[in-house]
Structure formats: structure tokens, C-alpha cells
Amino acid sequence: MKNNWEFAEVWIDAMLSPPYVLLLLVDREGKCCVYDPAEGYKVIFTCSSYEEAQLWLLEDEYEPIEGRICASEV
């Protein structure tokens, strides 16, 4: 995933203070990994589609931060 990522999104649990942050990385084949920065960027969820990752995050009441970091722009 490190060298093959297409975009990343930041998701937060805004109900906590400070908000809890997770990082979603999607590779060029559409595979997704959710990383927890508070746990040393440990992978806490993987799946084969963005929609599945999005549903998993929304289920746990995470909200996406507006904007996306694209590999082509970095």
C-alpha cells in the first residue's frame, strides 16, 4: 500500500474531545486500509472497496474531513 496508494482521507470521531482521527488509504486497485495514528499507524480495517470502508467508518460514527490527498498531487 505504501508505494501504490491513490488517495488518502482523514476521518474523525467528532463526538470525542479532542476528536479521534483515523486515516483511510485507497490503492490503485481500490483496496482500502484504515490506519490508526494513535496506535503507531496500525492497520485496524482492510477491505476491497471504498464503499465498504466508508460504510465501516460511518457505522462507527466517523465523519470524513472535507478534501482528499491524492498521490499524484504530492
C-alpha positions in Angstrom: 0.0 0.0 0.0 2.9 2.4 0.8 4.0 2.8 -2.8 0.7 2.1 -4.6 -1.7 4.4 -2.9 -4.0 6.6 -5.0 -5.6 8.8 -2.3 -6.0 9.3 1.4 -8.7 10.7 3.6 -8.9 11.8 7.2 -11.9 10.7 9.2 -12.7 11.8 12.7 -15.0 10.9 15.6 -16.1 14.4 16.4 -18.1 13.3 19.5 -14.8 12.9 21.4 -12.7 15.8 22.6 -10.2 16.0 21.1 -11.6 14.3 18.1 -10.3 10.8 17.4 -8.6 10.6 14.0 -8.3 7.7 11.5 -6.6 7.6 8.1 -8.1 5.8 5.1 -5.7 4.9 2.3 -7.0 3.5 -1.1 -4.7 1.9 -3.5 -4.9 1.9 -7.3 -6.8 -1.4 -7.4 -9.4 0.0 -5.0 -8.2 -1.9 -1.9 -8.6 0.1 1.3 -6.8 0.2 4.7 -7.8 2.2 7.7 -4.9 3.2 9.9 -4.9 4.4 13.5 -2.3 7.1 14.0 -2.7 6.9 17.8 -1.6 3.2 17.6 1.5 3.8 15.6 -0.4 3.7 12.3 -1.5 0.1 12.9 -4.0 -1.2 10.3 -7.3 -1.6 12.0 -9.5 -2.5 9.0 -9.0 -3.7 5.4 -11.5 -4.2 2.6 -11.7 -4.5 -1.2 -13.7 -1.3 -1.9 -14.1 2.3 -0.9 -17.8 1.9 -0.3 -17.2 -0.9 2.2 -14.6 1.2 4.0 -16.9 4.2 4.0 -19.8 2.1 5.5 -17.5 0.7 8.2 -16.3 4.2 9.2 -19.8 5.7 9.1 -21.1 2.7 11.2 -18.7 3.8 14.0 -19.9 7.4 13.6 -16.7 8.7 12.0 -17.1 11.7 9.6 -14.8 12.5 6.7 -12.8 15.7 6.8 -13.5 17.6 3.6 -10.8 17.1 1.0 -8.7 14.2 -0.2 -4.9 13.8 -0.5 -4.1 12.4 -3.9 -0.8 10.7 -4.6 -0.5 12.5 -8.0 -0.5 15.8 -6.2 2.1 15.0 -3.6 
